[in-house]
Amino acid sequence: MFLLGFGNGQFAAMQKDLTKEEEQYLLKFGEQIRRLRKEKGMTQADLVFEAKVHGNMIGRIERGERAANLLQLHKIAKALEVNLEELFAFEKKL
């Protein structure tokens, strides 16, 4: 079950029954975030603080348990000092 949040704190929908492809996409995306974070020498707590996102969000994204919204992705990219496209660079390897 995944919560897709809006920037205003409301949740949009709970996703159930993801396809295997969708589950793999979230896992690969999470691996990319983890790789970028570690390259910067940051802990999950560091990234949470710098991106100003909810405390457990980064861990849940990295484990493929959470799909972030566009505003959250923008904040994460900014905190990692990468462009938004680089967050999705793993797609080239799929």
Buried (B, 14 or more C-beta within 10 A) or exposed (E): EBEEBEEEEEEEEEEEEBEEEBEEBBBBBBBBBBEBBEEBEBEBEBBBBBBEBEEEBBBBBBEBBBBBEEEBBBBBBBBBEBEEEEBBEBEEEE
